[in-house]
């Protein structure tokens, strides 16, 4: 019994591509200066960087909706090149900390801020969400007391005195 193949195979050799006709010796190209036409290309408008205050308000709303406790915002504008502000909050348990962090990352993505990196949700003691201009720390209460981030960042910067000058005491 003979087996038929549904697919047909072309056994004829492929033809070589046709050559381009040779240029005539007397043909000249049009003058390049005359044929230049400026094309105007519409530039895409640059994406406006959303202000940190809008981002910060979204973050605070999300934390409040998820019943985070002890929400503290520390303004770092001009004090750190990492971010403009940090937000520190607490969750009641490891599961609460993880869910707050995951919900916040999902809400930021839905709002158009892209996928935000989230660290520490597997352990649930300390979750960090890097939202770009704002970094969010979500702790269990015991871990928050131990690290005291808001206390560390709330310290005022010391006044710097130039060398060779003497401070007068009051």
Order of alpha helices (4+ residues) and beta strands (2+ residues): alpha-alpha-beta-beta-alpha-beta-beta-beta-alpha-alpha
